Amino acid sequence: MYLARFALTLGVVSISVGLAAQEALSQSGTLRVRALKRFDKDGDGKLSLDERAAAREALLLGTGKAEQMTWTVGDLKREALVYLPKKQSDKAAPVVFGFHGHGGSSQNAVRSFGIEKLWPEAIVVYMQGVPTPGRLTDPEGKRNGWQSDAGDQGDRDLKFFDAVLATLHEKYNIDDRRIYSTGHSNGGGFTYLLWAMRPDVFAAVAPSAASSRRIRELTPKPAMHIAGRNDKLVLFSWQEQAIAAVKRINGCSESGSEWAKDCTQFTSTKNAPFIAFIHDGTHKYPSEAPPLIVRFFKEHSRSPQPRVESRE
């Protein structure tokens, strides 16, 4: 029999720990005995809710399974799939956020990006969007997506991101110098928005098939932009403008050098190199992208700074 679902409340954010941890804790009687000995802090012979939560988290680490977690941010229930490192370690873990496109889902992002397979030492977070009006399609907002600009929908997605990041800080040993974001289409646009509105969080970003109204507000940061020459939705010409703007902001050289197939790297006078990954495809996410994104992220970390607490 599975143990009851555990809920932890942090201010306005409600976190629900799901089935993967329950399965780990329920695998065998031996595990239950060990968990009792290790986590029964008050020695009363049974695990309280807090003690059960600690046991579940410890057992989930090292499984490489996704944990579906929920938050209540304002009046909305929000969800994310969180992959923890496959091996337990005393080292602080890097964190990668992956954002699906408009009409997609966190499960779509898992299938497309697969970052957790390419970087098993990282904590990988696939947040789930909610019905959102699209700028190019779905003006009625029937499909899931992300806010396109600051202030849209009361900044509900920026607040959701803040809540998720606060939870990661609270529950896990994460490396503040190695937090990254990538996303495709609307998710790529949200990555640009996060870069603009949360500039001190990320070590590097990698938006795909995207642009942003906030490009001019960006501060120098290592970045990779992925664009298809035959993209008929987020037009390639729009993305060329975004690429040129980011290169100016990052203080990049006019000419670049080959970094990988279809990838040109531009050096930076501001410690913010830029990679343009230009492929011959359409708006479809290229399967070649994830390994290159992981390679790029691994090359960059930011200088340690005091952590800013979650914004209310």
ZADOLUM-208175 format. One record per residue (C-alpha): residue number from 1; x, y negated, z; residue in one letter. Coordinates in pm, whole numbers, plus 50000, padded with zeros to 5 digits. Each point is the difference from the previous one (the first is absolute). Layout:
// ZADOLUM-208175
@i = NUM xx = X yy = Y zz = Z aa = A
...
END
This chain:
// ZADOLUM-208175
@i = 1 xx = 50000 yy = 50000 zz = 50000 aa = M
@i = 2 xx = 50137 yy = 49656 zz = 49908 aa = Y
@i = 3 xx = 50057 yy = 49749 zz = 50273 aa = L
@i = 4 xx = 49772 yy = 49699 zz = 49994 aa = A
@i = 5 xx = 50104 yy = 49708 zz = 49779 aa = R
@i = 6 xx = 50197 yy = 49743 zz = 50194 aa = F
@i = 7 xx = 49936 yy = 49627 zz = 49966 aa = A
@i = 8 xx = 50239 yy = 49731 zz = 50120 aa = L
@i = 9 xx = 49893 yy = 49639 zz = 50019 aa = T
@i = 10 xx = 50247 yy = 49714 zz = 49965 aa = L
@i = 11 xx = 49819 yy = 49667 zz = 50027 aa = G
@i = 12 xx = 49768 yy = 49969 zz = 49702 aa = V
@i = 13 xx = 50168 yy = 50290 zz = 49821 aa = V
@i = 14 xx = 49861 yy = 50349 zz = 50052 aa = S
@i = 15 xx = 50225 yy = 50289 zz = 49896 aa = I
@i = 16 xx = 49870 yy = 50352 zz = 49952 aa = S
@i = 17 xx = 50246 yy = 50289 zz = 49989 aa = V
@i = 18 xx = 49878 yy = 50269 zz = 49761 aa = G
@i = 19 xx = 50010 yy = 50367 zz = 49922 aa = L
@i = 20 xx = 50364 yy = 50056 zz = 49909 aa = A
@i = 21 xx = 50117 yy = 49930 zz = 50354 aa = A
@i = 22 xx = 49712 yy = 50205 zz = 50141 aa = Q
@i = 23 xx = 50100 yy = 50295 zz = 49782 aa = E
@i = 24 xx = 50360 yy = 49976 zz = 50114 aa = A
@i = 25 xx = 49896 yy = 49996 zz = 50365 aa = L
@i = 26 xx = 49760 yy = 50291 zz = 49950 aa = S
@i = 27 xx = 50233 yy = 50235 zz = 49811 aa = Q
@i = 28 xx = 50069 yy = 50239 zz = 50285 aa = S
@i = 29 xx = 49973 yy = 50060 zz = 50370 aa = G
@i = 30 xx = 50377 yy = 49967 zz = 50029 aa = T
@i = 31 xx = 49988 yy = 49648 zz = 49862 aa = L
@i = 32 xx = 49723 yy = 49910 zz = 50242 aa = R
@i = 33 xx = 50202 yy = 50128 zz = 50295 aa = V
@i = 34 xx = 50306 yy = 49806 zz = 49886 aa = R
@i = 35 xx = 49794 yy = 49689 zz = 49946 aa = A
@i = 36 xx = 49853 yy = 50032 zz = 50350 aa = L
@i = 37 xx = 50346 yy = 50029 zz = 50157 aa = K
@i = 38 xx = 50142 yy = 49710 zz = 49802 aa = R
@i = 39 xx = 49715 yy = 49753 zz = 50002 aa = F
@i = 40 xx = 49818 yy = 50066 zz = 50328 aa = D
@i = 41 xx = 50157 yy = 49696 zz = 50162 aa = K
@i = 42 xx = 49781 yy = 49999 zz = 50310 aa = D
@i = 43 xx = 50041 yy = 50375 zz = 50056 aa = G
@i = 44 xx = 49630 yy = 50069 zz = 50040 aa = D
@i = 45 xx = 50007 yy = 50305 zz = 49770 aa = G
@i = 46 xx = 49804 yy = 49840 zz = 49717 aa = K
@i = 47 xx = 50053 yy = 49735 zz = 49736 aa = L
@i = 48 xx = 49822 yy = 49668 zz = 50023 aa = S
@i = 49 xx = 49897 yy = 49817 zz = 49683 aa = L
@i = 50 xx = 50321 yy = 49796 zz = 50002 aa = D
@i = 51 xx = 50211 yy = 50311 zz = 50063 aa = E
@i = 52 xx = 49825 yy = 50185 zz = 49716 aa = R
@i = 53 xx = 50068 yy = 49709 zz = 49765 aa = A
@i = 54 xx = 50370 yy = 50005 zz = 50084 aa = A
@i = 55 xx = 50011 yy = 50376 zz = 49940 aa = A
@i = 56 xx = 49825 yy = 49973 zz = 49664 aa = R
@i = 57 xx = 50232 yy = 49728 zz = 49877 aa = E
@i = 58 xx = 50310 yy = 50195 zz = 50102 aa = A
@i = 59 xx = 49876 yy = 50317 zz = 49832 aa = L
@i = 60 xx = 49898 yy = 49820 zz = 49683 aa = L
@i = 61 xx = 50351 yy = 49859 zz = 49956 aa = L
@i = 62 xx = 50191 yy = 50247 zz = 49789 aa = G
@i = 63 xx = 49697 yy = 50155 zz = 49830 aa = T
@i = 64 xx = 50018 yy = 49779 zz = 49691 aa = G
@i = 65 xx = 49620 yy = 49990 zz = 49997 aa = K
@i = 66 xx = 49782 yy = 49697 zz = 49939 aa = A
@i = 67 xx = 49811 yy = 49861 zz = 50294 aa = E
@i = 68 xx = 49679 yy = 49816 zz = 49912 aa = Q
@i = 69 xx = 49977 yy = 49709 zz = 50239 aa = M
@i = 70 xx = 49720 yy = 49749 zz = 50042 aa = T
@i = 71 xx = 49989 yy = 49645 zz = 50127 aa = W
@i = 72 xx = 49718 yy = 49761 zz = 50072 aa = T
@i = 73 xx = 50112 yy = 49658 zz = 49880 aa = V
@i = 74 xx = 49734 yy = 49740 zz = 50061 aa = G
@i = 75 xx = 49675 yy = 50173 zz = 49903 aa = D
@i = 76 xx = 50156 yy = 50240 zz = 49749 aa = L
@i = 77 xx = 50115 yy = 50357 zz = 50047 aa = K
@i = 78 xx = 50325 yy = 50042 zz = 49808 aa = R
@i = 79 xx = 50199 yy = 50312 zz = 49920 aa = E
@i = 80 xx = 50350 yy = 50103 zz = 49895 aa = A
@i = 81 xx = 50190 yy = 50319 zz = 49933 aa = L
@i = 82 xx = 50326 yy = 49998 zz = 50196 aa = V
@i = 83 xx = 50282 yy = 50245 zz = 49926 aa = Y
@i = 84 xx = 50252 yy = 50042 zz = 50280 aa = L
@i = 85 xx = 50359 yy = 50118 zz = 49941 aa = P
@i = 86 xx = 50035 yy = 50373 zz = 49942 aa = K
@i = 87 xx = 50288 yy = 50022 zz = 50246 aa = K
@i = 88 xx = 50010 yy = 49852 zz = 50347 aa = Q
@i = 89 xx = 50282 yy = 49752 zz = 50050 aa = S
@i = 90 xx = 50121 yy = 49751 zz = 50257 aa = D
@i = 91 xx = 50064 yy = 49753 zz = 49718 aa = K
@i = 92 xx = 49745 yy = 49731 zz = 49923 aa = A
@i = 93 xx = 49802 yy = 50092 zz = 49688 aa = A
@i = 94 xx = 49956 yy = 49785 zz = 49690 aa = P
@i = 95 xx = 49641 yy = 49920 zz = 49905 aa = V
@i = 96 xx = 49852 yy = 49990 zz = 49650 aa = V
@i = 97 xx = 49652 yy = 49865 zz = 49923 aa = F
@i = 98 xx = 49835 yy = 50118 zz = 49676 aa = G
@i = 99 xx = 49689 yy = 49821 zz = 49869 aa = F
@i = 100 xx = 49757 yy = 50150 zz = 49748 aa = H
@i = 101 xx = 49845 yy = 49799 zz = 49719 aa = G
@i = 102 xx = 49646 yy = 49866 zz = 49967 aa = H
@i = 103 xx = 49757 yy = 50290 zz = 49999 aa = G
@i = 104 xx = 50258 yy = 50233 zz = 50149 aa = G
@i = 105 xx = 50052 yy = 50157 zz = 50340 aa = S
@i = 106 xx = 50272 yy = 50093 zz = 50244 aa = S
@i = 107 xx = 49985 yy = 50354 zz = 49861 aa = Q
@i = 108 xx = 50056 yy = 49862 zz = 49649 aa = N
@i = 109 xx = 50306 yy = 49818 zz = 50132 aa = A
@i = 110 xx = 50136 yy = 50320 zz = 50155 aa = V
@i = 111 xx = 49968 yy = 50180 zz = 49667 aa = R
@i = 112 xx = 50150 yy = 49715 zz = 49797 aa = S
@i = 113 xx = 50282 yy = 49886 zz = 50227 aa = F
@i = 114 xx = 50095 yy = 50307 zz = 50205 aa = G
@i = 115 xx = 50249 yy = 49794 zz = 50200 aa = I
@i = 116 xx = 49979 yy = 50239 zz = 50296 aa = E
@i = 117 xx = 50148 yy = 50279 zz = 49784 aa = K
@i = 118 xx = 50281 yy = 49784 zz = 49865 aa = L
@i = 119 xx = 50092 yy = 49843 zz = 50334 aa = W
@i = 120 xx = 49906 yy = 50251 zz = 50273 aa = P
@i = 121 xx = 50186 yy = 49802 zz = 50268 aa = E
@i = 122 xx = 49762 yy = 49706 zz = 49955 aa = A
@i = 123 xx = 49661 yy = 49921 zz = 50146 aa = I
@i = 124 xx = 49778 yy = 49953 zz = 49695 aa = V
@i = 125 xx = 49668 yy = 49818 zz = 50029 aa = V
@i = 126 xx = 49722 yy = 50009 zz = 49741 aa = Y
@i = 127 xx = 49735 yy = 49751 zz = 50109 aa = M
@i = 128 xx = 49645 yy = 50029 zz = 49866 aa = Q
@i = 129 xx = 49837 yy = 49701 zz = 49832 aa = G
@i = 130 xx = 49632 yy = 49908 zz = 50030 aa = V
@i = 131 xx = 49747 yy = 49868 zz = 49744 aa = P
@i = 132 xx = 50150 yy = 49683 zz = 49857 aa = T
@i = 133 xx = 49913 yy = 49779 zz = 49700 aa = P
@i = 134 xx = 50262 yy = 50040 zz = 49730 aa = G
@i = 135 xx = 50146 yy = 49708 zz = 49806 aa = R
@i = 136 xx = 50017 yy = 50196 zz = 49675 aa = L
@i = 137 xx = 49734 yy = 50269 zz = 50052 aa = T
@i = 138 xx = 49717 yy = 50078 zz = 50244 aa = D
@i = 139 xx = 49896 yy = 49641 zz = 50083 aa = P
@i = 140 xx = 49720 yy = 50134 zz = 50222 aa = E
@i = 141 xx = 50252 yy = 50169 zz = 50226 aa = G
@i = 142 xx = 49863 yy = 50355 zz = 49995 aa = K
@i = 143 xx = 50342 yy = 50167 zz = 49991 aa = R
@i = 144 xx = 50275 yy = 50019 zz = 50260 aa = N
@i = 145 xx = 50286 yy = 49757 zz = 49980 aa = G
@i = 146 xx = 50200 yy = 49727 zz = 50170 aa = W
@i = 147 xx = 49963 yy = 49626 zz = 50040 aa = Q
@i = 148 xx = 50170 yy = 49816 zz = 49715 aa = S
@i = 149 xx = 50086 yy = 49677 zz = 50177 aa = D
@i = 150 xx = 50041 yy = 49855 zz = 50346 aa = A
@i = 151 xx = 49661 yy = 49919 zz = 50153 aa = G
@i = 152 xx = 49805 yy = 50244 zz = 49784 aa = D
@i = 153 xx = 49746 yy = 50206 zz = 50199 aa = Q
@i = 154 xx = 50118 yy = 49834 zz = 50321 aa = G
@i = 155 xx = 50350 yy = 50145 zz = 49954 aa = D
@i = 156 xx = 49861 yy = 50338 zz = 50104 aa = R
@i = 157 xx = 50277 yy = 50196 zz = 49826 aa = D
@i = 158 xx = 50282 yy = 49787 zz = 50138 aa = L
@i = 159 xx = 49851 yy = 50052 zz = 50347 aa = K
@i = 160 xx = 49974 yy = 50373 zz = 49933 aa = F
@i = 161 xx = 50366 yy = 50009 zz = 49901 aa = F
@i = 162 xx = 50094 yy = 49814 zz = 50318 aa = D
@i = 163 xx = 49802 yy = 50251 zz = 50206 aa = A
@i = 164 xx = 50166 yy = 50299 zz = 49834 aa = V
@i = 165 xx = 50348 yy = 49855 zz = 50045 aa = L
@i = 166 xx = 49927 yy = 49924 zz = 50366 aa = A
@i = 167 xx = 49891 yy = 50361 zz = 50050 aa = T
@i = 168 xx = 50319 yy = 50132 zz = 49840 aa = L
@i = 169 xx = 50204 yy = 49785 zz = 50237 aa = H
@i = 170 xx = 49793 yy = 50120 zz = 50295 aa = E
@i = 171 xx = 50006 yy = 50372 zz = 49924 aa = K
@i = 172 xx = 50320 yy = 50073 zz = 49810 aa = Y
@i = 173 xx = 50368 yy = 49910 zz = 49988 aa = N
@i = 174 xx = 50009 yy = 49799 zz = 49678 aa = I
@i = 175 xx = 50289 yy = 49808 zz = 49847 aa = D
@i = 176 xx = 49899 yy = 49634 zz = 49962 aa = D
@i = 177 xx = 50288 yy = 49951 zz = 49757 aa = R
@i = 178 xx = 49856 yy = 50258 zz = 49759 aa = R
@i = 179 xx = 49633 yy = 49932 zz = 49930 aa = I
@i = 180 xx = 49891 yy = 50010 zz = 49636 aa = Y
@i = 181 xx = 49691 yy = 49959 zz = 49784 aa = S
@i = 182 xx = 49900 yy = 50126 zz = 49658 aa = T
@i = 183 xx = 49668 yy = 50009 zz = 49819 aa = G
@i = 184 xx = 49844 yy = 50029 zz = 49656 aa = H
@i = 185 xx = 49773 yy = 49749 zz = 49827 aa = S
@i = 186 xx = 49778 yy = 49844 zz = 50270 aa = N
@i = 187 xx = 50226 yy = 50176 zz = 50252 aa = G
@i = 188 xx = 50301 yy = 49840 zz = 49833 aa = G
@i = 189 xx = 49830 yy = 49663 zz = 50026 aa = G
@i = 190 xx = 49943 yy = 50065 zz = 50370 aa = F
@i = 191 xx = 50370 yy = 50082 zz = 50035 aa = T
@i = 192 xx = 50077 yy = 49660 zz = 49850 aa = Y
@i = 193 xx = 49751 yy = 49841 zz = 50241 aa = L
@i = 194 xx = 50165 yy = 50174 zz = 50296 aa = L
@i = 195 xx = 50337 yy = 49874 zz = 49880 aa = W
@i = 196 xx = 49862 yy = 49645 zz = 49995 aa = A
@i = 197 xx = 49801 yy = 50010 zz = 50324 aa = M
@i = 198 xx = 50217 yy = 50235 zz = 50209 aa = R
@i = 199 xx = 50346 yy = 49904 zz = 49867 aa = P
@i = 200 xx = 50198 yy = 50110 zz = 50305 aa = D
@i = 201 xx = 49868 yy = 50357 zz = 50006 aa = V
@i = 202 xx = 50144 yy = 50169 zz = 49692 aa = F
@i = 203 xx = 50351 yy = 50098 zz = 49898 aa = A
@i = 204 xx = 49893 yy = 50050 zz = 49636 aa = A
@i = 205 xx = 49685 yy = 50035 zz = 49790 aa = V
@i = 206 xx = 49904 yy = 50174 zz = 49674 aa = A
@i = 207 xx = 49671 yy = 49884 zz = 49841 aa = P
@i = 208 xx = 49878 yy = 50172 zz = 49684 aa = S
@i = 209 xx = 49772 yy = 49867 zz = 49724 aa = A
@i = 210 xx = 49923 yy = 49688 zz = 50199 aa = A
@i = 211 xx = 50032 yy = 49627 zz = 50040 aa = S
@i = 212 xx = 49899 yy = 49750 zz = 50267 aa = S
@i = 213 xx = 49880 yy = 49644 zz = 50046 aa = R
@i = 214 xx = 50250 yy = 49972 zz = 50284 aa = R
@i = 215 xx = 50314 yy = 50062 zz = 49796 aa = I
@i = 216 xx = 50125 yy = 49644 zz = 50052 aa = R
@i = 217 xx = 49977 yy = 50040 zz = 50378 aa = E
@i = 218 xx = 50225 yy = 50304 zz = 50015 aa = L
@i = 219 xx = 50331 yy = 49988 zz = 50182 aa = T
@i = 220 xx = 50306 yy = 50187 zz = 49868 aa = P
@i = 221 xx = 49979 yy = 50375 zz = 50055 aa = K
@i = 222 xx = 50130 yy = 50310 zz = 49819 aa = P
@i = 223 xx = 49725 yy = 50105 zz = 49760 aa = A
@i = 224 xx = 49920 yy = 50238 zz = 49717 aa = M
@i = 225 xx = 49718 yy = 49928 zz = 49756 aa = H
@i = 226 xx = 49857 yy = 50281 zz = 49786 aa = I
@i = 227 xx = 49820 yy = 49899 zz = 49681 aa = A
@i = 228 xx = 49869 yy = 50170 zz = 49686 aa = G
@i = 229 xx = 50049 yy = 49825 zz = 49668 aa = R
@i = 230 xx = 49657 yy = 50122 zz = 49886 aa = N
@i = 231 xx = 49806 yy = 49910 zz = 50314 aa = D
@i = 232 xx = 49665 yy = 49864 zz = 49879 aa = K
@i = 233 xx = 49856 yy = 49937 zz = 50347 aa = L
@i = 234 xx = 50269 yy = 49805 zz = 50185 aa = V
@i = 235 xx = 50149 yy = 49864 zz = 49681 aa = L
@i = 236 xx = 50370 yy = 50050 zz = 49948 aa = F
@i = 237 xx = 50037 yy = 49628 zz = 49923 aa = S
@i = 238 xx = 49860 yy = 49918 zz = 50345 aa = W
@i = 239 xx = 50244 yy = 50238 zz = 50159 aa = Q
@i = 240 xx = 50289 yy = 49853 zz = 49802 aa = E
@i = 241 xx = 49914 yy = 49664 zz = 50156 aa = Q
@i = 242 xx = 49999 yy = 50157 zz = 50347 aa = A
@i = 243 xx = 50336 yy = 50166 zz = 49934 aa = I
@i = 244 xx = 50153 yy = 49673 zz = 49881 aa = A
@i = 245 xx = 49867 yy = 49816 zz = 50307 aa = A
@i = 246 xx = 50134 yy = 50260 zz = 50244 aa = V
@i = 247 xx = 50340 yy = 49993 zz = 49831 aa = K
@i = 248 xx = 50013 yy = 49622 zz = 50048 aa = R
@i = 249 xx = 49894 yy = 50027 zz = 50365 aa = I
@i = 250 xx = 50257 yy = 50272 zz = 50067 aa = N
@i = 251 xx = 50278 yy = 49801 zz = 49835 aa = G
@i = 252 xx = 50065 yy = 50272 zz = 49745 aa = C
@i = 253 xx = 50240 yy = 50005 zz = 49711 aa = S
@i = 254 xx = 49870 yy = 49940 zz = 49648 aa = E
@i = 255 xx = 50133 yy = 50330 zz = 49869 aa = S
@i = 256 xx = 49978 yy = 50335 zz = 50173 aa = G
@i = 257 xx = 50154 yy = 50344 zz = 49989 aa = S
@i = 258 xx = 49851 yy = 50347 zz = 49970 aa = E
@i = 259 xx = 49906 yy = 50144 zz = 50340 aa = W
@i = 260 xx = 49808 yy = 50304 zz = 49869 aa = A
@i = 261 xx = 49810 yy = 50090 zz = 49686 aa = K
@i = 262 xx = 49768 yy = 49708 zz = 49909 aa = D
@i = 263 xx = 50123 yy = 49814 zz = 50311 aa = C
@i = 264 xx = 50205 yy = 49680 zz = 49984 aa = T
@i = 265 xx = 50157 yy = 49863 zz = 50317 aa = Q
@i = 266 xx = 50063 yy = 49628 zz = 50043 aa = F
@i = 267 xx = 50251 yy = 49891 zz = 50262 aa = T
@i = 268 xx = 49906 yy = 49726 zz = 50244 aa = S
@i = 269 xx = 50173 yy = 49706 zz = 50166 aa = T
@i = 270 xx = 49752 yy = 50037 zz = 50288 aa = K
@i = 271 xx = 50062 yy = 50365 zz = 50089 aa = N
@i = 272 xx = 49674 yy = 50087 zz = 49825 aa = A
@i = 273 xx = 50070 yy = 50209 zz = 49689 aa = P
@i = 274 xx = 49713 yy = 50065 zz = 49763 aa = F
@i = 275 xx = 49928 yy = 50303 zz = 49783 aa = I
@i = 276 xx = 49769 yy = 49984 zz = 49700 aa = A
@i = 277 xx = 49868 yy = 50347 zz = 49915 aa = F
@i = 278 xx = 49845 yy = 49950 zz = 49657 aa = I
@i = 279 xx = 49848 yy = 50309 zz = 49839 aa = H
@i = 280 xx = 49816 yy = 50058 zz = 49673 aa = D
@i = 281 xx = 49679 yy = 50115 zz = 50167 aa = G
@i = 282 xx = 49666 yy = 49841 zz = 50079 aa = T
@i = 283 xx = 49841 yy = 49904 zz = 50332 aa = H
@i = 284 xx = 50036 yy = 50361 zz = 50116 aa = K
@i = 285 xx = 50244 yy = 50049 zz = 50285 aa = Y
@i = 286 xx = 50322 yy = 50159 zz = 49866 aa = P
@i = 287 xx = 50100 yy = 50330 zz = 50160 aa = S
@i = 288 xx = 50366 yy = 49897 zz = 49976 aa = E
@i = 289 xx = 49948 yy = 49713 zz = 50244 aa = A
@i = 290 xx = 49993 yy = 50159 zz = 50350 aa = P
@i = 291 xx = 50357 yy = 50143 zz = 50005 aa = P
@i = 292 xx = 50133 yy = 49668 zz = 49874 aa = L
@i = 293 xx = 49802 yy = 49806 zz = 50259 aa = I
@i = 294 xx = 50133 yy = 50219 zz = 50280 aa = V
@i = 295 xx = 50356 yy = 49964 zz = 49870 aa = R
@i = 296 xx = 49955 yy = 49622 zz = 49989 aa = F
@i = 297 xx = 49851 yy = 49980 zz = 50349 aa = F
@i = 298 xx = 50283 yy = 50207 zz = 50145 aa = K
@i = 299 xx = 50249 yy = 49745 zz = 49866 aa = E
@i = 300 xx = 49852 yy = 49714 zz = 50201 aa = H
@i = 301 xx = 49942 yy = 49909 zz = 50363 aa = S
@i = 302 xx = 49945 yy = 49659 zz = 50153 aa = R
@i = 303 xx = 50180 yy = 49820 zz = 50279 aa = S
@i = 304 xx = 49842 yy = 50072 zz = 50340 aa = P
@i = 305 xx = 49762 yy = 49731 zz = 50120 aa = Q
@i = 306 xx = 49768 yy = 49967 zz = 50300 aa = P
@i = 307 xx = 49679 yy = 50192 zz = 49932 aa = R
@i = 308 xx = 49687 yy = 49791 zz = 49955 aa = V
@i = 309 xx = 49699 yy = 50149 zz = 50173 aa = E
@i = 310 xx = 49680 yy = 50079 zz = 49812 aa = S
@i = 311 xx = 49795 yy = 49694 zz = 49903 aa = R
@i = 312 xx = 49651 yy = 49981 zz = 50140 aa = E
END
